[in-house]
């Protein structure tokens, strides 16, 4: 499989640790990725706010470029980017007039485009369970987390076509492969506030407060995410949340790629763990032990 890699804007900016950990994880799993050359922004909310045509053409420029490069799948770690790619393709595939208009703008055919996927789709659908289990170097069986999926990994279901839109399980599944205890909770697909962080931060604080309180009530040591916006909101707003609640809040927000990478023995510095506002490394050092301590959980995982 020839995977194209689309980092997007966030992974080369505020979420560089997600980029580093994702690339390191793929390397550890012997997955070859090639950066999409000359990629541009997916358009996010800005392009469609100007015009529908621009909002569709902008993400599809990248997918059309991936087709020209011969990629069979285009991997985008940002769930919002994946949504914009998949939604744009769905829009043109169900509207021949729009398809023609976008093809005219891009000056290329949009037939036979490669699939755009989130890395979780690769891990779950392309058979990486045994490869991950066989590479475990750290015992994570004492680590209790909640998986926070946010809005876009599985929704809207007719566009994303991955996982259960109301009760997704993919992140819980891949974390269980390395022995992590994933807890059931009620906020896994609630919105973090997303781009309201810039224009209505009070809304983001309120929504993130509910998410973090729910995670703590479930008994989680950390919240694991798969979206740079979700990570930014949950990680950076904890001071405001603590002020609102009148008590200290200090729960690490980790990318799933960091947790998997740590389990596979990748150095914390390489995984970008020092880039977080709430430092996750003390928790990882407290909860995790080197492989080979005879843990029954890990014996079961690796069986």
NORTA-V116598 format. One record per run of one state. SS is the DSSP state (H for helix, E for strand, C for the rest). FROM is the first residue (numbers start at 0). LEN is the number of residues. If there is no record, write none. Layout:
{{SS & FROM & LEN} {SS & FROM & LEN}}
This chain:
{{C & 0 & 2} {E & 2 & 3} {C & 5 & 2} {H & 7 & 4} {C & 11 & 4} {H & 15 & 13} {C & 28 & 4} {E & 32 & 3} {C & 35 & 8} {H & 43 & 7} {C & 50 & 1} {H & 51 & 17} {C & 68 & 4} {E & 72 & 3} {C & 75 & 3} {H & 78 & 15} {C & 93 & 2} {H & 95 & 11} {C & 106 & 8} {E & 114 & 3} {C & 117 & 1} {H & 118 & 7} {C & 125 & 3} {H & 128 & 6} {C & 134 & 3} {E & 137 & 2} {C & 139 & 4} {E & 143 & 5} {C & 148 & 8} {H & 156 & 4} {C & 160 & 9} {H & 169 & 7} {C & 176 & 4} {E & 180 & 2} {C & 182 & 13} {H & 195 & 4} {C & 199 & 1} {H & 200 & 17} {C & 217 & 4} {E & 221 & 4} {C & 225 & 2} {H & 227 & 9} {C & 236 & 1} {H & 237 & 8} {C & 245 & 6} {E & 251 & 4} {H & 255 & 8} {C & 263 & 9} {H & 272 & 3} {C & 275 & 5} {H & 280 & 7} {C & 287 & 1} {E & 288 & 2} {C & 290 & 5} {H & 295 & 7} {C & 302 & 1}}
